[in-house]
């Protein structure tokens, strides 16, 4: 099975323009993500998909292939598909470019889901909820069935109950936003366009559920910390100084 990792990267992030090249502990955010991806053992190839020559230069300096994509693409997943649509592969990973604490073994866990079951159309990751996660509307939650497949995603507290919630339960996990797709399903996903369901929640992965796909969810202990604002840079550097980035 051939798995390709793609890091979609654009310069004009709405909340934090240029963040992908922002220095974190002496090197760019993009370079941290590239290094983590290169340490994964399961990827046959790694690509940065971008529309900006500054990002192209940084990626090439890190020794990674670059595919230049259209500036008009709506989502990172659309950028991933444009980069790989003419490439031979079985599985495509959408590796978020704003996760400097990413680990290679986390990527390997995601690819492993497809190695175990070739019928899986899509896979993602989650970790057990911690105190405050359920109520946080900046945290996407996943409700699972008994096959470790996603039933639903939301930033709102789900499942909501009058009963006391047990945070150690495996029924609901915090979503970690890295995705794997069978290439054939990635094509269907991108060509279908956005769905009303994903627009209502502001969560792109709901498009897959709307299309009737099964999303396998692998549970990991990895603590995702994306960089969305300049303040996040300081938080990540602090975590790195404490050993989280090693």
N, C-alpha and C positions, 0 to 999 in steps of 0.2 A: 504494500500500500504506500502510495506516494502522497505525503502531506506537505503543503507549501504554507509558510507563514507570511502574512502580509501585514505591514504596519501602514495604515492609511494616515497621511500627515498633511495637514494644510496649515498655512501660516495665519490665515485670518480668523482664528477662533473668536467667537462673538464676545465672550466674557473676558478673554485674556489673549489679545492678539500677539502672535509671535511666541506663544508659550512653548511650542515644541522645540525651540532653540534656546530657551531660557537656561542660563547656567544653574546647575544644582550641584553643590559640593565640588565645583571645579570642572564640571563637564556638562554638556547639554542634556536636557531632558530626553531628547531622541536617542542620544548615545547610550543612556542607561537602559532604555527599552531594547535597543539593538543588542547590547551586550548580554542581557538576560535571554533574549531570543536565540542568540548564537550558542548559548550554553545548553539549550534543549537538545536532546539526543534524537528526537523523533522527527525533526523537520528535514525534508530533503532539500529544501531551498528556503531562502528568506529574501523578501522584497520590501522596499519602501515605495509606496504609491503616493505620489504627490503632484501638485500643480505649481510648485514654486522652486525656482532654481537655487535659492538659498538652502532649502531643505535637501535638494538633490546633492549639492556640494557637501553638506554635512554627512549625509548618508554614505556617499562615496568615500569620504575620508575615513569612515568607520568600516570600509571594506564590504559594503552591502550593495546589491543590485538595486537600481532605481527604475521604475516605470513612470513616465510622465503621463498624467491623466487630465481630463477636462476640468476646467474651473467651474463648470456648471453643474457638477454632480451634487445631489441633495444630501446624501449621507456618506459616512465612512464605508459602509458596506457596499454602496454603489461604486465607490472608488476601488474597493477590493476586487469586485467583479470585473471592472474594466481592466484591471491589471492582469488578471489571470484567465480571462475568457478564452484566450487562444493558446493557453499552456496545457500540457498534458499532466494531469494530476487526479487523484481520487478525492482528497480532502483539502479544504482551504480553511485556514485559521485567520480570523480577523483579530489582530493583536492591537489593543488600544495603545496609542502613542503617548498617553498621559499617565502611565503607570510605572514610575521609576523604581518601585520596589518589587517589580515582577521577578519571578524565579523561573529558571529553565524547567525545573521539575513540575511546576504548575502547568506549563505548556504540554509537557509529556503526559500528564494525567488526562488532559483534554483529548489529545490524540489517541490515547489508549482506549477511550470509549468506542471509537470507530474500529480499532483493531479487534476489540472483543465482539462487536456486533456490526457487521457490514450493512445492516438494514437501517441503521440510525441515520436520519436525515440531518439532524442538527444537535449540537451539544453545547453546554455551558457549565459554569461552575457556581458553587455556593458554599457558604460556611454557616456554622451554627450562629443563631442570633445571640447578641450580648445585650446587657441591660441598656435600654433606651433605643435599640435598633428598631423594634416593632413600631414605636410611635414616631420615629424620625421620618419626615417626608422627603429627606434627601437620600434615603436608603431604599433601594428597590428590594422588595421581598418576593420570594418564590414559594408558592404552595405546591406540594408534590403529591403524586399518587404513590401506590405501593410498589411501583416499578421504577422509582426515582426519576419520573418524568414530570415535567412542569404542567400543572393544571392552569396556573395563572400567575401573572406578575403585576405588582402594583407598588407605588410608593406609599400608599395608605396602609394602615394596620390591617393585615389579612393573615389568617382568617380572624374575623372579629367575633368575639363570643362574650356572653355575660359571665361565663365561667372564668376562673382564674387561669391565666395563660402560663404555660410552663415553657420558659425560654430554652430549656435544654431539649425540647421536642425536635424531632427530625421532620415534622410535618411541614414546617416553614423554615426557609433559610434566607440569609442575606445574599443577594445576587452579586456575583463578581463578573464584571462585564467583558469577558473574553469569550469569543464564539468560534465554534467549528461547524463547518457545513460540508456535506457531500456536495461535490461540485455541481452535480445535476440539480440539486435542490437550491443551491445558491443562485443559479440561473433563473429558476422559477420564482424565487423570492424577490429578486431585483426587478425582473420583468413584470411582476404583478403590480408594482407601485404600492404606495402607502395605503393602509386600510383605515377605516373609520375608528376601529378599536385602538390601534396604536396612536392615532392622533388624539383620541380622548384621554389616554393615560400619559401620552408623551414618552412611550416606551416602544422602541422599534421592534423588539423581539416578539411583541404581541402579533405582529404580522404573520409570523410563522404559525402561531396557534390558530389564527384566523383562517389560514390556508389549510388547516387540518394536519399539520406536521406534528410529529412527536419530538420533543426536545429532551434529551437525556441530560440530567443534572448530576455532575460528580461533586461529592462533598470533599472539601479540602480545608486545611487549617490556615491557609494563606490569608493575611489581612490586607485587603486591597486599600490603597490610599492614592487616589488620583489627584492630579494637579489641575484645579479648575480656576484658581485665583492666585494672585501674587502672594497672598498670605499662606497658601498651601506650600509654597516653596520652603519657607522657614520651618514649617511643621515636618516636612519630609527630611530636610537636612538634620533636624534634631533626631528623628528616628534613625537616620543613617549613622549619626555620631554615637547612638546607643547600640549599634551593631546590627540594626535591622537591614541595612543595605549590603551587608557582607554576604 
